[in-house]
Amino acid sequence: MKKAIFIAAAISAAALVPAWTQAASSLAPVNSSYTEADLVWHDEFDGDSLNLKDWNYEYHEPGWVNNELQKYVDSKENIYVKDGCLIIQALKKGRSYTSGRVNTQKKRDFLYGRFEARLKVPKGQGFLPAFWMMPTDEGHYGQWPKCGEIDIMEVLGNETKKEYASLHFGEPHQQKQKFYVEKGKDFAEDFHVFACEWEPGEMRFYVDGNHFFTEHDWFTKKFGSPEVPYPAPYDQPFYLILNVAVGGNWPGNPAGSTKFEENARLTVDYVRVYQKKSYNSNVQKPEKKLNMRAPDSNGNYVLNSNFQTQEDLTDQEGWGFLLFGSGAGSAEISQNELIVRPKTSGDLEYSLQVIQPGVPLEKGCKYRFKFDARSDAKRSAIAAITAPNVNWIRYFPDTRISLSPKPKSFEFDFVMKEESDDSARIEFNLGKQNSRAAVYISNVSLTKITK
């Protein structure tokens, strides 16, 4: 019954858009397979105020989620339309922050389609703008994360050349995420088009028409109950959200150098939704096949374990170096070591992070995790093996190690007690240490020692 109501609503929304507007080439989706679809709803923000027939204001106190600092309000200083754009402005007032969050819940709700926005993000430590979707009836399958979440665009204000797309779902919570980087693109310097094409059993994500992420594998269930038939939870109407968060667990809090005013502005040129005339909802959940890759000839599952090969530490392959919160620094591979040189240690333990994703771990097996490390001066670091796709649980727990200029060898044994995972991640976290001493990591190995 809910789907029938939704379909009628979608048709009426399409009827509000003149036929000549739907056919206009300027409103065609950007480099998309949805060129044959109808433009069922759009907002070009050509008026002088937010259209409250389509949008709702949200109101939340600081700390409502993720330890964020902002208060969401409907002030015309925080949310306004100007020069054909929607502006969502974060403001600092003394020691407090206000910002804006708007959504289309129960006014423009959609089941499947292409969801596209052209926008420019804020720039500065502590900002987290987002273009995303949540289910209209969040209780249909259960509260978050069981209900599902679609994140089309998230960009950390201190790292505006990298865009994240994510799906959240399941119980326990699981996340599927990838990021997009293209040389020469800074999402805070100019407008870019972010899009998700959502069909039964498939999600595709794009930046400026460049396809970078496809996902088919998800589920939802309640504790003590079987899984709901696929493609739940992504088989129900969702609505659109635009907001700018300030501070919190992921971006970290604003720094003394963070500038507000124009720097703290999410500027939205348009939002458009396209739908095909019909969708085949008779889809089957893909069989989950783990890529449990074999170790090297020494039984080591770590790639480039001796750092003999130079790598791009900014891509999603092999070794990587990530910055979060107010962390700043650089990393390189040199003379068989991975070297991290912090500029600021940041406000999060993972503000400076060395990772290797895609590590296979088999349930019931015992593993030995070894590495050598040293530093320019006495300091500490945290080593772990985590589950990015399974609520960030720890297969090998966060373990603080003490470093000094004298090289040390570290060795830890652990049993993989969870379900087998082909996407575990080795981590070395160097943030929140009040130290700028460089860290040198070498001879990393992960071997299976017993079945």
C-alpha positions as CSV (number, residue, x, y, z in Angstrom):
1,M,0.0,0.0,0.0
2,K,2.8,2.4,0.8
3,K,4.4,1.9,-2.6
4,A,1.1,2.6,-4.3
5,I,0.8,5.9,-2.4
6,F,4.4,6.8,-3.2
7,I,4.0,6.1,-7.0
8,A,1.0,8.4,-7.1
9,A,3.0,11.1,-5.4
10,A,5.9,10.7,-7.8
11,I,3.6,11.0,-10.8
12,S,2.0,14.1,-9.4
13,A,5.4,15.6,-8.8
14,A,6.4,14.9,-12.4
15,A,3.2,16.5,-13.5
16,L,4.2,19.8,-11.9
17,V,7.2,20.0,-14.2
18,P,6.3,21.3,-17.7
19,A,7.0,18.9,-20.5
20,W,9.4,21.4,-22.3
21,T,11.4,21.7,-19.0
22,Q,11.8,17.9,-18.7
23,A,13.1,17.8,-22.3
24,A,15.5,20.7,-22.0
25,S,19.1,19.6,-22.6
26,S,20.3,21.8,-19.9
27,L,18.5,19.7,-17.4
28,A,19.6,16.4,-18.7
29,P,21.6,14.2,-16.2
30,V,25.3,14.5,-16.4
31,N,26.9,11.7,-18.4
32,S,24.4,9.1,-17.2
33,S,22.4,6.1,-18.4
34,Y,19.4,8.0,-17.2
35,T,19.1,10.2,-20.3
36,E,15.9,8.3,-21.2
37,A,14.4,8.9,-17.8
38,D,12.0,11.6,-16.8
39,L,12.9,14.6,-14.7
40,V,10.3,14.0,-12.0
41,W,11.3,16.8,-9.6
42,H,13.9,19.5,-9.4
43,D,14.8,22.7,-7.5
44,E,16.9,25.3,-9.3
45,F,16.7,27.8,-6.4
46,D,15.7,30.6,-8.7
47,G,13.4,32.3,-6.2
48,D,14.3,34.5,-3.2
49,S,13.6,32.0,-0.4
50,L,13.5,28.3,0.3
51,N,10.4,26.6,-1.2
52,L,8.7,25.1,1.9
53,K,6.3,23.1,-0.3
54,D,9.3,21.0,-1.1
55,W,11.7,21.4,1.9
56,N,11.6,21.2,5.7
57,Y,13.8,22.8,8.2
58,E,15.4,20.5,10.8
59,Y,16.0,21.6,14.4
60,H,18.6,19.8,16.5
61,E,20.7,20.7,19.6
62,P,24.5,20.4,19.7
63,G,25.6,16.8,20.3
64,W,22.5,15.3,18.8
65,V,24.6,12.9,16.8
66,N,28.3,12.1,16.4
67,N,29.3,14.7,19.1
68,E,28.8,17.5,16.6
69,L,29.0,21.1,17.9
70,Q,26.4,22.9,15.8
71,K,22.8,23.8,16.6
72,Y,20.6,23.4,13.6
73,V,18.3,26.4,13.2
74,D,16.1,28.0,10.5
75,S,17.8,31.5,10.7
76,K,18.0,33.4,7.4
77,E,21.7,33.8,8.3
78,N,22.1,30.0,8.1
79,I,19.8,29.0,5.3
80,Y,18.9,31.4,2.4
81,V,18.5,31.5,-1.4
82,K,20.6,34.0,-3.3
83,D,21.7,34.4,-7.0
84,G,20.1,31.1,-8.0
85,C,21.7,29.0,-5.2
86,L,20.7,27.6,-1.9
87,I,23.2,28.6,0.8
88,I,23.7,26.6,4.0
89,Q,26.0,28.7,6.2
90,A,27.8,27.5,9.4
91,L,28.4,30.3,11.8
92,K,30.5,30.7,14.9
93,K,29.1,32.8,17.7
94,G,31.4,33.1,20.6
95,R,32.1,29.5,21.6
96,S,29.0,28.1,20.0
97,Y,28.0,27.2,16.4
98,T,24.9,27.3,14.3
99,S,24.2,25.7,10.9
100,G,21.4,24.6,8.6
101,R,19.9,21.2,7.7
102,V,17.0,20.9,5.3
103,N,15.1,17.8,3.9
104,T,12.2,16.8,1.6
105,Q,10.6,14.2,4.0
106,K,6.9,13.6,3.2
107,K,7.0,16.3,0.6
108,R,9.4,14.8,-2.0
109,D,10.0,11.1,-1.3
110,F,11.3,8.8,-4.0
111,L,11.7,5.0,-4.6
112,Y,14.6,4.5,-7.1
113,G,16.0,7.0,-9.5
114,R,19.0,9.2,-10.2
115,F,19.6,11.9,-7.5
116,E,21.9,14.7,-8.6
117,A,23.1,17.9,-7.1
118,R,25.5,20.6,-8.3
119,L,27.3,22.2,-5.4
120,K,30.4,23.7,-3.9
121,V,31.5,22.6,-0.4
122,P,33.0,24.6,2.5
123,K,36.7,24.5,3.2
124,G,38.3,24.4,6.7
125,Q,39.0,22.1,9.6
126,G,35.9,20.9,11.3
127,F,33.3,21.2,8.4
128,L,31.4,18.2,7.1
129,P,28.9,19.0,4.3
130,A,26.6,16.3,3.1
131,F,24.1,15.5,0.3
132,W,22.3,12.3,1.4
133,M,19.1,10.3,1.9
134,M,17.2,8.6,4.6
135,P,14.0,6.5,4.6
136,T,10.7,8.4,4.9
137,D,9.4,5.8,7.4
138,E,12.5,5.2,9.5
139,G,10.7,2.7,11.7
140,H,9.6,0.4,8.8
141,Y,12.6,-1.9,9.2
142,G,13.8,-0.4,12.5
143,Q,15.8,2.5,13.6
144,W,19.2,3.4,12.2
145,P,21.2,1.5,10.9
146,K,18.5,-1.1,10.1
147,C,16.5,1.4,8.1
148,G,19.4,2.1,5.7
149,E,21.2,5.4,4.7
150,I,22.5,6.6,1.4
151,D,25.4,9.1,1.5
152,I,25.9,10.6,-2.0
153,M,28.4,13.3,-1.0
154,E,30.5,13.9,2.1
155,V,33.7,16.0,1.9
156,L,35.8,16.7,5.0
157,G,36.5,20.4,5.2
158,N,40.2,19.9,5.7
159,E,40.5,17.5,2.8
160,T,38.4,19.0,0.0
161,K,40.0,17.1,-2.9
162,K,38.4,13.8,-1.7
163,E,34.7,12.9,-1.9
164,Y,33.2,10.0,0.0
165,A,30.1,8.0,-0.9
166,S,28.7,5.4,1.6
167,L,25.9,3.0,2.4
168,H,25.0,2.3,6.0
169,F,22.7,-0.7,6.8
170,G,22.3,-3.9,8.8
171,E,22.2,-5.0,12.4
172,P,25.0,-5.1,13.4
173,H,25.8,-1.9,11.5
174,Q,27.8,-2.3,8.3
175,Q,29.2,0.3,6.0
176,K,30.2,0.2,2.3
177,Q,32.3,3.2,1.3
178,K,34.6,4.5,-1.4
179,F,36.1,7.8,-2.1
180,Y,36.8,9.7,-5.3
181,V,39.9,11.8,-6.1
182,E,40.8,13.4,-9.4
183,K,43.9,15.4,-10.0
184,G,43.2,19.1,-10.2
185,K,39.8,18.9,-8.6
186,D,39.1,20.7,-5.3
187,F,35.4,20.5,-4.4
188,A,35.6,23.7,-2.5
189,E,37.0,25.8,-5.4
190,D,34.3,25.2,-7.9
191,F,30.9,23.5,-8.5
192,H,30.8,19.8,-9.1
193,V,28.0,17.4,-9.8
194,F,27.4,14.5,-7.3
195,A,25.0,11.8,-8.1
196,C,23.6,8.4,-7.1
197,E,21.7,6.1,-9.4
198,W,19.6,3.8,-7.2
199,E,17.9,0.8,-8.8
200,P,16.5,-2.4,-7.3
201,G,19.6,-4.4,-6.2
202,E,22.2,-1.8,-7.3
203,M,23.6,1.6,-6.2
204,R,26.0,3.5,-8.5
205,F,27.8,6.7,-7.5
206,Y,29.3,9.5,-9.7
207,V,31.2,12.7,-9.6
208,D,30.9,14.9,-12.7
209,G,29.7,11.9,-14.6
210,N,32.6,9.7,-13.6
211,H,31.4,6.4,-12.2
212,F,33.6,5.3,-9.2
213,F,31.5,3.1,-6.9
214,T,28.9,0.3,-7.4
215,E,27.4,-1.8,-4.6
216,H,24.9,-4.7,-4.6
217,D,25.6,-6.3,-1.3
218,W,23.5,-5.2,1.7
219,F,20.9,-6.5,4.2
220,T,18.7,-5.6,7.1
221,K,17.5,-7.6,10.1
222,K,16.6,-7.2,13.7
223,F,18.4,-9.1,16.5
224,G,16.8,-12.5,16.9
225,S,15.1,-12.4,13.6
226,P,16.0,-13.6,10.1
227,E,17.1,-11.2,7.4
228,V,14.3,-9.3,5.6
229,P,14.0,-10.3,1.9
230,Y,16.5,-8.4,-0.4
231,P,16.7,-5.7,-1.5
232,A,15.6,-4.3,1.9
233,P,16.2,-1.8,3.3
234,Y,16.6,-0.1,-0.1
235,D,13.1,-1.0,-1.3
236,Q,11.2,1.8,0.4
237,P,10.8,5.6,-0.3
238,F,13.7,7.8,0.8
239,Y,14.0,11.6,1.1
240,L,16.8,14.1,0.4
241,I,18.9,16.0,3.0
242,L,21.4,18.8,2.7
243,N,23.4,20.1,5.7
244,V,26.7,21.3,7.1
245,A,27.9,19.8,10.3
246,V,30.5,21.4,12.5
247,G,33.0,19.2,14.5
248,G,32.3,15.7,15.6
249,N,33.8,12.3,15.5
250,W,34.8,12.2,11.9
251,P,35.9,15.7,10.8
252,G,37.2,16.7,14.3
253,N,36.5,20.1,15.8
254,P,37.4,23.4,14.2
255,A,40.9,24.6,14.8
256,G,42.1,28.1,15.6
257,S,43.0,28.6,12.0
258,T,39.5,27.6,10.8
259,K,37.8,30.5,8.9
260,F,34.1,30.9,8.8
261,E,32.1,33.4,6.6
262,E,32.4,32.3,2.9
263,N,34.6,29.3,3.8
264,A,31.8,27.8,5.9
265,R,29.3,27.7,3.1
266,L,27.6,24.9,1.2
267,T,26.4,26.4,-2.0
268,V,23.8,24.4,-4.0
269,D,23.1,25.3,-7.6
270,Y,20.4,22.7,-8.1
271,V,18.9,19.4,-7.0
272,R,17.3,17.1,-9.6
273,V,15.6,13.7,-9.5
274,Y,15.2,11.5,-12.6
275,Q,13.2,8.3,-12.8
276,K,12.7,5.6,-15.4
277,K,9.1,4.7,-16.3
278,S,9.5,1.3,-14.6
279,Y,11.9,-0.8,-12.5
280,N,12.3,-4.5,-12.2
281,S,12.1,-5.2,-8.5
282,N,12.4,-9.0,-8.9
283,V,16.1,-9.1,-8.0
284,Q,18.1,-11.7,-6.1
285,K,20.7,-10.9,-3.4
286,P,24.1,-11.6,-4.9
287,E,25.9,-14.6,-3.5
288,K,28.6,-13.4,-1.2
289,K,32.0,-14.6,-2.4
290,L,35.0,-13.6,-0.3
291,N,38.3,-12.9,-2.1
292,M,40.5,-14.7,0.4
293,R,43.7,-14.0,-1.5
294,A,46.7,-16.2,-0.9
295,P,49.7,-15.0,1.1
296,D,53.2,-14.6,-0.4
297,S,55.8,-17.4,-0.4
298,N,56.6,-16.6,3.2
299,G,53.0,-16.9,4.3
300,N,52.7,-13.1,4.7
301,Y,49.4,-11.5,3.8
302,V,50.8,-8.0,3.9
303,L,51.5,-6.4,0.5
304,N,54.8,-4.6,0.0
305,S,55.6,-5.7,3.5
306,N,59.3,-4.6,3.3
307,F,58.5,-1.3,1.5
308,Q,60.7,-2.2,-1.4
309,T,58.2,-0.7,-3.9
310,Q,57.2,3.0,-4.2
311,E,53.4,3.5,-3.9
312,D,50.8,6.3,-4.3
313,L,49.8,6.6,-0.6
314,T,46.7,8.6,-1.6
315,D,44.9,5.9,-3.6
316,Q,42.8,2.9,-2.3
317,E,45.4,0.2,-3.1
318,G,48.2,-1.2,-1.0
319,W,49.5,1.1,1.7
320,G,47.8,4.4,2.3
321,F,48.1,7.5,4.5
322,L,45.0,9.4,5.7
323,L,44.5,12.6,7.6
324,F,41.4,13.4,9.7
325,G,40.4,16.1,12.1
326,S,43.1,18.7,12.6
327,G,45.9,16.3,11.8
328,A,48.5,17.5,9.3
329,G,51.6,15.8,7.9
330,S,53.1,13.8,5.1
331,A,54.2,10.2,4.4
332,E,56.6,8.6,2.0
333,I,58.3,5.2,1.4
334,S,62.1,5.5,1.5
335,Q,64.9,3.0,2.2
336,N,62.5,0.2,3.0
337,E,60.6,2.1,5.5
338,L,57.2,4.0,5.5
339,I,58.0,7.3,7.1
340,V,55.3,9.6,8.6
341,R,56.2,13.2,9.4
342,P,53.5,14.9,11.5
343,K,53.1,18.7,11.3
344,T,50.3,18.6,13.9
345,S,49.2,15.6,15.8
346,G,45.5,16.4,15.6
347,D,42.6,16.0,17.9
348,L,41.8,12.4,17.1
349,E,43.8,9.2,17.6
350,Y,43.3,8.6,13.9
351,S,44.2,12.1,12.8
352,L,47.3,10.7,11.1
353,Q,46.7,7.1,9.9
354,V,48.7,4.5,8.0
355,I,46.6,1.8,6.6
356,Q,46.6,-1.3,4.4
357,P,43.0,-2.4,3.4
358,G,41.9,-5.7,1.8
359,V,43.6,-8.0,4.3
360,P,41.9,-11.5,4.4
361,L,41.2,-13.1,7.8
362,E,39.6,-16.5,8.3
363,K,37.3,-17.3,11.2
364,G,38.8,-19.6,13.8
365,C,42.4,-19.1,12.7
366,K,45.2,-17.8,14.8
367,Y,47.4,-15.0,13.3
368,R,50.7,-13.4,14.2
369,F,51.1,-9.7,13.5
370,K,54.6,-8.4,13.5
371,F,56.4,-5.1,12.5
372,D,59.4,-3.0,13.3
373,A,59.1,0.7,14.3
374,R,61.1,3.6,15.6
375,S,60.7,7.4,16.0
376,D,62.8,10.5,16.1
377,A,62.0,11.1,19.7
378,K,60.1,9.2,22.4
379,R,56.4,9.0,21.6
380,S,53.6,6.4,21.2
381,A,51.4,5.1,18.4
382,I,48.4,2.7,18.2
383,A,48.3,-0.5,16.1
384,A,45.1,-2.4,15.2
385,I,43.4,-4.6,12.7
386,T,39.9,-3.4,12.0
387,A,36.7,-4.1,10.1
388,P,35.7,-1.1,8.0
389,N,32.7,-2.9,6.6
390,V,31.5,-4.4,9.9
391,N,31.0,-1.4,12.2
392,W,34.7,-0.9,12.7
393,I,35.0,-3.8,15.2
394,R,38.6,-4.7,16.1
395,Y,39.9,-8.1,15.0
396,F,43.1,-7.2,16.7
397,P,42.4,-4.6,19.4
398,D,43.8,-1.1,19.6
399,T,47.2,-1.6,21.1
400,R,49.4,1.3,22.2
401,I,53.1,0.9,21.5
402,S,56.0,3.0,22.8
403,L,58.5,4.2,20.3
404,S,62.0,5.8,20.5
405,P,65.0,6.4,18.2
406,K,66.1,2.8,18.9
407,P,64.3,0.4,16.5
408,K,62.0,-2.1,18.2
409,S,60.3,-5.2,17.0
410,F,56.7,-5.9,18.0
411,E,54.9,-9.2,17.8
412,F,51.3,-10.0,18.7
413,D,49.2,-13.2,18.3
414,F,45.4,-13.1,18.1
415,V,42.5,-15.4,17.1
416,M,40.0,-14.3,14.4
417,K,36.7,-14.9,16.3
418,E,34.3,-13.1,13.9
419,E,33.0,-14.3,10.5
420,S,35.7,-14.5,7.8
421,D,36.4,-11.1,6.2
422,D,38.4,-10.4,3.0
423,S,38.5,-6.6,3.7
424,A,40.1,-6.3,7.1
425,R,42.5,-3.3,7.5
426,I,45.9,-2.9,9.2
427,E,46.1,0.4,10.9
428,F,48.8,2.5,12.6
429,N,47.3,5.5,14.3
430,L,49.6,8.4,15.2
431,G,47.2,11.2,16.1
432,K,46.4,12.9,19.4
433,Q,49.9,12.3,20.7
434,N,51.1,15.9,21.3
435,S,54.2,14.9,19.3
436,R,55.6,15.9,16.0
437,A,58.3,13.2,16.0
438,A,58.6,11.3,12.7
439,V,57.7,7.6,12.8
440,Y,59.4,4.9,10.7
441,I,57.6,1.6,10.1
442,S,59.2,-1.5,8.4
443,N,59.0,-5.3,8.0
444,V,55.2,-5.6,8.5
445,S,53.9,-9.1,8.4
446,L,50.6,-11.0,9.1
447,T,50.9,-14.8,9.0
448,K,48.5,-17.6,9.9
449,I,50.1,-19.8,12.5
450,T,47.3,-22.3,13.3
451,K,43.9,-23.3,11.9
